[in-house]
Amino acid sequence: MIRKILVTGAAGFIGAFLCKRMLVLEPNSQIIGFDNLNDYYDVNLKLDRLRMLAQAAGGQLEDMKPDGFEVGRFLFIKGDIANEDAVNALFENYHPDIVVNLAAQAGVRYSIENPRSYIDSNLVGFFNILEACRNYPVTHLIYASSSSVYGENSSIPFSENDRVDQPVSLYAATKKADELLAFAYSKLYDIPATGLRFFTVYGPMGRPDMAYFGFAEKLTAGETIQIFNYGNCKRDFTYIEDIVEGITRVISLPFEKDGNHDVTPQVRHRIYNIGNNSPVNLTDFVNILQHSLIHAGVLPTDYDFEAHQKLVPMQPGDVPVTYADTSNLERDTGFKPSTSLEDGLSRFVEWYREYKSPEQR
């Protein structure tokens, strides 16, 4: 029997690479991708990811159609999780067994400029997904949370058991709200659900609004990059393939139910950090990126980096440190992210060089 796996946000950074991996790992499954292809960043990059999936499913680049297409075991449907009717139709027509909700309005700083889009996607949209999982029962709901829920947590590294009730951005608040909503639906309707707190995801085909991508863009254009908090920030940079591996391990991870379930019902809800467990100072990160850009021939060897850097104060909504305690993930799945920043940025830069070449644009 064909198992159906729904991935929302399938044209997004994490969603696309997860779909690609699942096409390999799940030969007896249909992968259903759902995405609204919004213009938060360059839509062409999202279309490139869909073309990648068309090829991964055994098709050709031209098989990709932005309004929807089906190639082999991959089906793409254009739609918005904030649209209740569209979500209900999706579940009514396909009855997914597993749902991985990665659709969300991302970005901490953008949440200050455009708060309503976060309410629509991260709250209303996720509510629609939860309601659909209640009305069309699934075996497992996996959903994206974020390291931003930890706010200015002073306990290092960040543990899933730490208090997370003081968000410093609307984005963080919506992600914490998602965790609470998922817990409530798990308790009320026995929906097995797992929330994943991702830590600073990076890699090829990533989001242009992320620092590594934005810095590469500015440096190659001869512009000045801004290093926040005067360089005194640390981030737990986590490579995309490690994130995807963590998700795939969690998808098939069974829930342990209390033997006396009828008397003391156990809520089938859990949360894991997925991070590299190795925070890097922003100034060191910039140096690694610079060397990678030179080594790949994207920038000349005599590029004056000092002239293209500016140290600036912390931005609203930002935090000084992110640092994942991944011991629970490692204990339950046997997996611990381990890609070094040097290796990960080198792979990003190799892709970026091709991405910016005239033949590709």
C-alpha positions in Angstrom: 0.0 0.0 0.0 1.3 3.4 -1.0 2.0 5.7 2.0 1.3 9.4 1.4 3.6 12.0 2.9 2.5 15.6 2.7 5.2 18.3 2.9 3.9 21.9 3.1 6.4 24.6 2.1 7.8 22.1 -0.4 9.4 24.8 -2.6 11.1 26.3 0.5 14.7 25.6 1.5 14.1 22.8 4.0 11.0 21.5 2.3 12.5 21.0 -1.1 15.5 19.1 0.2 13.3 17.0 2.5 11.1 16.0 -0.5 14.2 15.1 -2.5 15.5 12.9 0.3 12.1 11.2 0.8 11.9 10.3 -2.9 15.1 8.2 -2.2 14.2 6.9 1.2 10.6 6.1 0.6 10.3 4.1 -2.6 6.8 3.0 -1.6 5.5 6.5 -0.8 3.9 9.3 -2.7 5.4 12.7 -1.8 2.9 15.5 -2.0 4.3 19.0 -2.0 2.2 22.0 -1.2 3.4 25.6 -1.4 2.0 29.1 -2.2 5.2 30.3 -4.0 5.0 33.7 -2.3 7.4 36.5 -3.1 9.1 36.9 0.3 12.2 36.2 -1.7 13.0 35.5 -5.3 10.4 33.1 -6.6 12.8 31.9 -9.3 14.9 30.2 -6.6 11.7 28.4 -5.4 11.0 27.3 -9.0 14.6 26.1 -9.3 14.0 23.9 -6.3 10.8 22.5 -7.9 12.8 21.7 -11.1 15.3 19.9 -8.9 12.4 17.8 -7.5 11.0 17.1 -10.9 14.4 15.7 -11.9 14.7 13.8 -8.6 11.3 12.1 -9.3 12.6 10.9 -12.7 11.3 13.7 -14.9 12.8 16.6 -16.8 13.3 20.3 -15.9 10.5 21.2 -18.3 8.1 19.0 -16.4 7.9 21.6 -13.6 4.8 23.7 -13.8 4.4 26.5 -11.2 0.6 25.9 -10.9 1.0 22.2 -10.2 2.6 19.1 -11.7 3.0 15.4 -11.2 6.2 13.4 -12.0 6.6 9.8 -10.8 5.9 9.7 -7.1 6.1 13.4 -6.6 3.0 15.6 -6.8 3.1 19.4 -6.5 0.0 21.4 -5.7 0.1 25.2 -5.5 -1.8 26.4 -2.5 -1.7 28.4 0.8 -2.1 26.8 4.2 -3.8 30.0 5.4 -6.7 29.1 3.0 -9.0 26.8 5.0 -10.8 25.5 1.9 -7.6 24.7 0.1 -6.2 22.8 3.1 -9.5 20.9 3.6 -9.6 20.0 -0.1 -6.0 18.8 0.0 -6.7 16.4 2.9 -10.1 15.3 1.5 -8.5 14.4 -1.9 -5.3 12.8 -0.8 -5.7 11.6 2.9 -2.0 11.9 3.8 -0.6 9.4 6.3 2.2 11.7 7.5 2.2 15.5 7.4 5.4 17.6 7.6 4.4 21.2 8.0 7.3 23.4 6.9 5.2 26.2 5.4 5.6 29.4 7.4 6.5 33.0 7.1 10.1 33.0 8.1 12.5 35.8 9.2 12.9 37.5 12.5 13.4 41.1 11.2 10.7 40.9 8.6 8.2 40.1 11.4 8.7 43.6 12.7 8.0 45.2 9.4 5.1 42.9 8.2 3.5 41.3 11.3 0.2 40.3 9.7 1.8 37.8 7.3 3.1 35.9 10.3 -0.3 35.7 11.9 -1.8 34.5 8.6 0.7 31.8 7.9 2.2 30.7 11.2 -1.0 30.9 13.3 -4.0 30.7 11.0 -2.2 28.4 8.6 -1.0 26.0 11.3 -4.4 26.0 12.9 -5.9 24.9 9.5 -3.3 22.1 9.3 -4.1 20.9 12.9 -7.9 21.0 12.1 -7.3 18.9 9.0 -5.2 16.4 10.9 -8.1 16.1 13.4 -10.8 15.7 10.7 -8.6 13.4 8.5 -6.5 11.5 11.1 -2.8 11.1 10.4 -0.2 8.8 11.9 2.3 11.6 12.6 2.4 15.4 12.3 5.9 16.9 12.2 6.0 20.7 12.3 8.7 23.3 12.2 9.4 25.3 15.2 12.5 27.5 15.7 15.5 28.2 17.9 14.1 31.7 18.2 11.6 30.5 20.8 14.5 30.5 23.3 14.7 34.3 23.2 17.5 35.6 25.4 17.7 32.4 27.3 20.7 32.5 29.6 21.0 28.7 30.0 23.6 27.4 27.6 23.3 25.2 25.6 19.5 25.5 24.9 17.6 22.5 26.1 14.1 21.5 25.2 13.3 21.6 28.9 14.2 25.3 29.3 11.5 27.9 29.7 10.6 29.6 26.5 8.0 32.1 27.5 9.8 35.3 26.8 10.1 35.7 23.0 11.9 38.8 21.6 10.2 38.8 18.2 6.8 38.2 16.8 8.2 35.4 14.7 9.4 33.6 17.9 6.0 34.2 19.5 4.2 32.6 16.6 6.5 29.5 16.8 6.0 29.1 20.5 2.2 29.5 19.9 2.5 26.7 17.3 4.1 24.4 19.9 1.2 25.1 22.4 -1.4 24.6 19.7 0.1 21.3 18.7 0.3 20.1 22.3 -3.3 21.0 22.9 -4.5 19.1 19.7 -2.3 16.1 20.6 -3.9 16.0 24.1 -7.5 16.6 22.9 -7.5 14.5 19.8 -4.6 12.1 20.2 -2.7 13.4 17.2 0.9 12.2 17.4 3.0 15.4 16.8 6.6 16.3 16.9 7.9 19.9 16.9 11.4 20.6 15.6 13.4 23.6 16.7 15.8 24.3 13.8 19.0 26.3 14.4 20.3 28.7 11.7 19.9 26.4 8.6 22.3 27.1 5.7 23.5 25.5 2.5 23.1 25.4 -1.3 19.9 26.8 -2.6 19.2 28.5 0.7 17.2 31.6 1.6 18.6 34.9 0.3 17.6 36.7 3.4 19.9 34.6 5.6 23.3 36.2 6.5 25.6 33.8 4.6 23.6 34.3 1.4 23.2 38.0 1.8 26.9 38.5 2.7 27.9 36.6 -0.4 25.6 38.8 -2.5 26.9 42.0 -1.1 30.6 41.1 -1.2 30.4 40.0 -4.8 28.7 43.3 -5.7 31.4 45.3 -3.9 29.0 46.5 -1.2 29.5 46.7 2.6 28.2 44.0 4.9 26.9 44.8 8.4 28.0 42.6 11.3 25.5 43.0 14.1 26.3 43.4 17.8 29.8 44.5 16.7 30.6 40.9 15.9 29.8 39.6 19.4 27.1 37.1 18.2 27.3 33.4 18.1 25.1 31.2 15.9 24.7 27.4 15.8 24.9 27.1 12.0 23.3 23.8 10.9 23.9 22.4 7.4 20.8 21.6 5.4 21.6 17.9 4.9 21.9 17.5 8.7 18.5 19.2 9.2 16.9 16.8 6.6 18.5 13.8 8.2 17.2 14.8 11.5 13.6 15.2 10.1 13.7 11.8 8.4 14.9 10.1 11.6 12.1 11.7 13.5 9.4 10.8 10.9 9.7 7.1 11.6 10.4 7.4 15.3 7.6 5.6 17.3 5.9 7.2 20.3 6.2 5.4 23.6 2.7 5.1 25.1 2.0 4.6 28.8 1.0 1.0 29.4 -2.0 2.2 31.5 -3.1 4.6 28.7 -6.8 4.6 29.6 -6.1 5.7 33.2 -3.2 8.1 32.7 -3.3 9.1 29.0 0.1 10.2 27.7 0.1 13.2 25.4 1.8 12.1 22.2 3.7 15.3 21.6 7.4 15.9 21.7 10.0 18.5 20.8 13.6 18.2 19.5 16.3 20.6 18.9 18.1 20.1 15.6 21.3 22.1 15.6 25.0 21.6 15.2 25.8 21.9 18.9 28.7 24.1 18.0 28.1 27.9 17.9 30.4 30.0 15.9 31.2 33.7 16.4 29.9 35.9 13.5 33.4 37.3 12.8 34.8 33.8 12.5 31.8 32.9 10.3 32.6 35.9 8.0 36.2 34.9 7.7 35.4 31.3 6.7 32.9 32.6 4.1 35.5 35.0 2.7 38.1 32.3 2.3 35.6 30.0 0.7 34.6 32.7 -1.8 38.3 33.3 -2.7 39.1 29.6 -2.9 36.2 29.1 -5.3 37.3 32.0 -7.5 34.1 34.0 -6.8 36.2 36.8 -5.3 39.8 37.8 -6.2 42.6 36.9 -3.9 43.4 40.6 -3.2 39.8 41.5 -2.2 39.8 44.1 0.6 37.5 42.6 3.1 38.2 45.2 5.8 36.9 47.9 3.5 33.6 46.0 3.0 32.7 45.4 6.6 30.9 47.5 9.2 30.3 46.6 12.8 26.8 47.8 13.9 24.6 47.4 17.0 22.3 44.5 17.7 19.0 44.7 15.7 15.6 44.5 17.3 14.4 40.9 17.7 17.9 39.5 17.5 19.6 37.4 20.3 23.4 37.3 21.1 23.7 33.5 21.1 22.0 30.3 19.8 23.4 27.0 20.9 21.5 23.7 20.6 21.6 20.9 23.1 21.0 17.9 20.8 21.3 15.1 23.4 17.6 14.2 23.2 17.8 13.9 19.4 20.9 11.8 19.6 19.5 9.6 22.4 16.2 8.8 20.5 17.4 8.7 16.9 21.1 7.9 17.1 21.8 11.0 15.0 23.9 14.1 15.8 24.4 16.8 13.2 28.1 17.1 12.5 28.9 19.0 9.2 31.6 21.6 9.9 31.0 25.2 8.9 34.0 25.1 6.7 32.6 22.1 4.7 29.1 23.5 4.6 30.0 27.0 3.5 32.4 25.5 0.9 29.4 23.5 -0.6 27.3 26.6 -0.5 29.9 28.7 -2.3 30.4 26.0 -5.0 26.6 26.2 -5.7 26.6 30.0 -5.5 29.3 30.2 -8.1 27.2 28.2 -10.6 24.0 30.0 -9.6 25.5 33.4 -10.4 27.2 32.3 -13.6 25.8 34.0 -16.8 25.0 30.5 -18.2 22.6 29.8 -15.3 20.7 33.2 -15.3 
